[in-house]
């Protein structure tokens, strides 16, 4: 009995020597390590997906901008400086998006290569992501080539617009010259001149011939062949409706159709009115009036 008691106490003593606390700590450490690995794996996958989403969003933006630039370049209409600047800014934005996508793709490639996930379906997901990244790289190369073509199209468009602008400028210059010529000719066609005064005044100033009698007694005064044109006042017949004479009487010496003009005034020749300019100036553009004869 005494021996059995000693043996039982020895077993209890041996059991007491085992460190269960240490075992529990090791289990806790293993659990924490697994949790950290799971959290890292999950955060890595989220990071992969975020990068992939940004790359895809950039590609969508690239497609939209590329389509917009292509439509503007192929419109066939002349682009003003503002529109050309917008196209250049869009191409610069395309380049920035492509550069960003290349950086993201390279980063994603490295992350996938460094990832050491061998858990079930996760390994398959990583392989799918790797395939998608490879496809993105191929698309990026394709877009690079498209942007090169697009830049060349814009360059040609600028050359075409420059050539067209030169042609338009030449046509406008020619048109302006023709307009100026027409204006000069029109002004010349509508120029006329007048002079009025007594017989004595007009003779002294080289308008009427000096020989001849007085109106009503002898012959009517005649305009000299090479009369003094400096004595005349220049007018534009388009704006010439009447001429103030302030005379008691007046008579036209130059030739103008009856009915195309009239004198007005109460028992006087106060004013000459031109009623039909085209008829009045048809025979002569020099109007000579003798007053107070």
PLY file of the C-alpha trace (Angstrom):
ply
format ascii 1.0
element vertex 293
property float x
property float y
property float z
element edge 292
property int vertex1
property int vertex2
end_header
0.00 0.00 0.00
2.79 2.34 0.90
4.56 1.48 -2.41
1.38 2.21 -4.41
1.05 5.58 -2.75
4.67 6.45 -3.60
4.11 5.42 -7.24
0.94 7.54 -7.50
2.73 10.57 -6.12
5.55 10.10 -8.64
3.04 10.08 -11.56
1.41 13.25 -10.24
4.81 14.89 -9.92
5.72 13.99 -13.52
2.40 15.35 -14.78
2.97 18.60 -12.97
6.33 19.00 -14.74
4.68 19.32 -18.28
4.30 23.07 -19.32
0.78 23.45 -20.75
1.14 27.24 -20.72
3.98 27.07 -23.22
1.89 24.85 -25.49
-0.94 27.37 -25.38
1.44 30.22 -26.28
2.78 28.28 -29.25
-0.75 27.59 -30.46
-1.61 31.30 -30.12
1.52 32.26 -32.07
0.64 29.81 -34.85
-2.90 31.16 -35.00
-1.64 34.79 -35.16
0.77 33.85 -37.94
-2.03 32.23 -39.93
-4.26 35.26 -39.38
-1.48 37.63 -40.54
-0.84 35.49 -43.60
-4.56 35.47 -44.42
-4.83 39.25 -43.92
-1.76 39.83 -46.12
-3.16 37.52 -48.76
-6.54 39.26 -48.69
-5.02 42.76 -48.80
-2.74 41.68 -51.66
-5.69 40.42 -53.67
-7.57 43.67 -53.01
-4.48 45.57 -54.15
-4.27 43.46 -57.32
-7.93 44.10 -58.08
-7.60 47.85 -57.43
-4.61 48.09 -59.78
-6.43 46.07 -62.42
-9.56 48.25 -62.08
-7.51 51.44 -62.49
-5.76 50.03 -65.57
-9.11 49.05 -67.09
-10.62 52.48 -66.29
-7.63 54.17 -67.93
-8.09 52.02 -71.03
-11.76 53.05 -71.21
-10.73 56.72 -70.97
-8.09 56.20 -73.66
-10.71 54.72 -76.01
-13.09 57.67 -75.46
-10.41 60.34 -75.93
-8.98 58.54 -78.96
-12.43 58.38 -80.57
-13.00 62.10 -79.86
-9.65 63.11 -81.38
-10.23 60.87 -84.42
-13.67 62.41 -85.05
-12.31 65.96 -84.72
-9.35 65.23 -87.00
-11.50 63.56 -89.66
-14.25 66.20 -89.68
-12.85 67.80 -92.85
-13.54 71.25 -91.45
-10.94 73.89 -90.78
-9.94 73.84 -87.11
-9.28 77.08 -85.31
-6.38 77.57 -82.89
-8.60 76.62 -79.92
-9.69 73.32 -81.47
-6.14 72.39 -82.47
-4.94 73.17 -78.95
-7.68 70.92 -77.49
-6.60 68.04 -79.77
-2.98 68.45 -78.66
-4.10 68.50 -75.01
-6.15 65.32 -75.57
-3.12 63.59 -77.09
-1.00 64.70 -74.12
-3.66 63.22 -71.81
-3.53 59.98 -73.83
0.23 59.84 -73.32
-0.16 60.39 -69.55
-2.79 57.64 -69.27
-0.60 55.24 -71.27
2.42 56.04 -69.09
0.35 55.47 -65.94
-0.96 52.17 -67.29
2.57 50.97 -68.05
3.66 51.81 -64.50
0.63 50.03 -63.00
1.10 46.99 -65.24
4.79 46.70 -64.32
3.92 47.05 -60.63
1.17 44.44 -60.91
3.54 42.05 -62.70
6.04 42.34 -59.85
3.38 41.87 -57.17
2.04 38.76 -58.87
5.54 37.36 -59.30
6.40 37.99 -55.64
3.10 36.56 -54.40
3.53 33.05 -53.00
-0.08 31.94 -52.62
-0.66 28.24 -53.08
-4.04 27.92 -51.41
-6.78 26.19 -53.40
-8.55 28.35 -55.99
-6.39 31.34 -55.10
-3.53 30.03 -57.21
-5.89 29.83 -60.20
-7.05 33.40 -59.56
-3.44 34.61 -59.57
-2.83 32.86 -62.89
-5.95 34.50 -64.36
-4.73 37.88 -63.16
-1.34 37.21 -64.74
-3.07 36.43 -68.04
-5.14 39.65 -67.83
-1.98 41.68 -67.15
-0.34 40.13 -70.21
-3.39 41.13 -72.26
-3.21 44.66 -70.86
0.42 44.90 -71.94
-0.55 43.84 -75.46
-3.34 46.44 -75.51
-0.91 49.10 -74.28
1.45 48.33 -77.16
-1.45 48.51 -79.61
-2.54 51.87 -78.17
1.02 53.19 -78.45
0.95 52.43 -82.17
-2.51 54.00 -82.53
-1.35 57.18 -80.79
1.64 57.40 -83.15
-0.75 57.17 -86.12
-3.06 59.71 -84.48
-0.21 62.18 -83.98
0.74 61.80 -87.63
-2.88 62.42 -88.66
-2.96 65.62 -86.58
0.39 66.70 -88.05
-0.95 66.19 -91.60
-4.14 67.98 -90.61
-2.12 70.98 -89.44
-0.20 70.96 -92.73
-3.45 70.75 -94.73
-5.03 73.52 -92.65
-1.93 75.68 -93.09
-2.05 75.17 -96.86
-5.79 75.83 -96.91
-5.32 78.97 -94.81
-2.73 80.25 -97.30
-5.14 79.64 -100.19
-7.97 81.35 -98.33
-5.69 84.30 -97.51
-4.72 84.57 -101.20
-8.38 84.47 -102.27
-9.30 87.06 -99.63
-6.45 89.33 -100.78
-7.57 89.01 -104.40
-11.17 89.66 -103.36
-10.14 92.75 -101.39
-8.15 94.05 -104.34
-11.13 93.52 -106.64
-13.42 95.21 -104.12
-11.06 98.16 -103.88
-10.90 98.38 -107.69
-14.70 98.25 -107.89
-14.96 100.91 -105.17
-12.53 103.17 -107.02
-14.38 102.66 -110.30
-17.77 103.19 -108.66
-16.56 106.37 -106.98
-15.17 107.62 -110.30
-18.44 106.83 -112.10
-20.40 108.79 -109.50
-18.17 111.85 -109.52
-19.62 115.06 -110.92
-18.76 118.76 -110.70
-20.64 122.03 -110.56
-19.95 125.73 -110.89
-22.36 128.64 -110.83
-22.18 132.42 -110.87
-22.77 135.45 -113.05
-21.59 135.49 -116.66
-18.80 137.83 -115.66
-17.61 135.56 -112.82
-17.67 132.44 -114.98
-15.82 134.17 -117.83
-13.16 135.57 -115.51
-12.58 132.09 -114.05
-12.17 130.39 -117.40
-15.51 128.59 -117.59
-17.35 130.52 -120.31
-16.07 131.92 -123.59
-15.36 135.63 -123.32
-16.98 136.55 -126.65
-20.74 136.72 -127.10
-23.59 138.95 -126.11
-25.72 139.20 -123.06
-28.31 136.49 -122.42
-31.61 137.52 -123.92
-29.97 140.14 -126.22
-27.17 138.32 -128.00
-26.22 134.69 -128.13
-26.23 132.42 -125.11
-22.83 132.01 -123.35
-20.89 128.88 -124.32
-18.65 126.74 -122.14
-14.99 126.85 -123.16
-13.53 123.69 -124.74
-10.68 123.49 -122.23
-12.43 125.13 -119.30
-10.85 125.60 -115.90
-11.71 122.40 -114.02
-10.12 123.68 -110.80
-12.95 126.16 -110.38
-15.54 123.38 -110.08
-16.71 121.76 -106.85
-16.56 117.96 -106.83
-19.64 116.01 -105.66
-20.93 112.43 -105.42
-24.11 112.27 -107.47
-25.49 109.56 -105.16
-25.65 112.14 -102.38
-26.44 115.23 -104.46
-30.16 116.08 -104.43
-30.18 119.88 -104.59
-27.99 122.97 -104.86
-28.65 126.26 -103.06
-28.28 129.19 -105.50
-29.97 132.04 -103.62
-30.38 133.86 -106.97
-33.18 135.89 -108.52
-32.98 133.85 -111.68
-30.83 131.04 -113.05
-30.22 129.11 -116.26
-28.36 125.89 -117.04
-25.55 126.33 -119.58
-24.46 122.66 -119.51
-26.68 120.06 -121.20
-29.20 118.28 -118.94
-32.58 116.78 -119.99
-35.66 118.84 -119.25
-37.80 117.14 -116.64
-34.83 115.76 -114.71
-34.48 118.96 -112.68
-36.36 122.06 -111.48
-35.74 125.43 -109.90
-37.79 126.46 -106.87
-38.40 129.74 -105.11
-41.05 132.43 -105.03
-40.28 134.50 -108.17
-36.64 133.47 -107.82
-34.17 130.65 -108.42
-33.54 129.87 -104.79
-32.64 126.18 -105.23
-31.91 123.69 -108.01
-33.44 120.24 -107.35
-32.22 117.15 -109.22
-35.29 114.91 -109.53
-33.81 112.19 -111.74
-30.04 111.86 -111.15
-29.42 109.10 -113.72
-31.04 111.20 -116.47
-29.70 114.53 -115.25
-26.03 113.45 -115.35
-26.29 111.26 -118.47
-25.07 113.88 -120.98
-22.55 115.73 -118.82
-20.89 115.36 -115.44
-20.10 119.09 -115.39
-22.96 121.33 -114.26
-22.68 125.03 -115.17
-25.35 127.51 -114.06
-25.49 131.20 -114.89
-27.27 133.29 -112.25
-28.67 136.80 -112.14
-28.21 137.43 -115.88
0 1
1 2
2 3
3 4
4 5
5 6
6 7
7 8
8 9
9 10
10 11
11 12
12 13
13 14
14 15
15 16
16 17
17 18
18 19
19 20
20 21
21 22
22 23
23 24
24 25
25 26
26 27
27 28
28 29
29 30
30 31
31 32
32 33
33 34
34 35
35 36
36 37
37 38
38 39
39 40
40 41
41 42
42 43
43 44
44 45
45 46
46 47
47 48
48 49
49 50
50 51
51 52
52 53
53 54
54 55
55 56
56 57
57 58
58 59
59 60
60 61
61 62
62 63
63 64
64 65
65 66
66 67
67 68
68 69
69 70
70 71
71 72
72 73
73 74
74 75
75 76
76 77
77 78
78 79
79 80
80 81
81 82
82 83
83 84
84 85
85 86
86 87
87 88
88 89
89 90
90 91
91 92
92 93
93 94
94 95
95 96
96 97
97 98
98 99
99 100
100 101
101 102
102 103
103 104
104 105
105 106
106 107
107 108
108 109
109 110
110 111
111 112
112 113
113 114
114 115
115 116
116 117
117 118
118 119
119 120
120 121
121 122
122 123
123 124
124 125
125 126
126 127
127 128
128 129
129 130
130 131
131 132
132 133
133 134
134 135
135 136
136 137
137 138
138 139
139 140
140 141
141 142
142 143
143 144
144 145
145 146
146 147
147 148
148 149
149 150
150 151
151 152
152 153
153 154
154 155
155 156
156 157
157 158
158 159
159 160
160 161
161 162
162 163
163 164
164 165
165 166
166 167
167 168
168 169
169 170
170 171
171 172
172 173
173 174
174 175
175 176
176 177
177 178
178 179
179 180
180 181
181 182
182 183
183 184
184 185
185 186
186 187
187 188
188 189
189 190
190 191
191 192
192 193
193 194
194 195
195 196
196 197
197 198
198 199
199 200
200 201
201 202
202 203
203 204
204 205
205 206
206 207
207 208
208 209
209 210
210 211
211 212
212 213
213 214
214 215
215 216
216 217
217 218
218 219
219 220
220 221
221 222
222 223
223 224
224 225
225 226
226 227
227 228
228 229
229 230
230 231
231 232
232 233
233 234
234 235
235 236
236 237
237 238
238 239
239 240
240 241
241 242
242 243
243 244
244 245
245 246
246 247
247 248
248 249
249 250
250 251
251 252
252 253
253 254
254 255
255 256
256 257
257 258
258 259
259 260
260 261
261 262
262 263
263 264
264 265
265 266
266 267
267 268
268 269
269 270
270 271
271 272
272 273
273 274
274 275
275 276
276 277
277 278
278 279
279 280
280 281
281 282
282 283
283 284
284 285
285 286
286 287
287 288
288 289
289 290
290 291
291 292
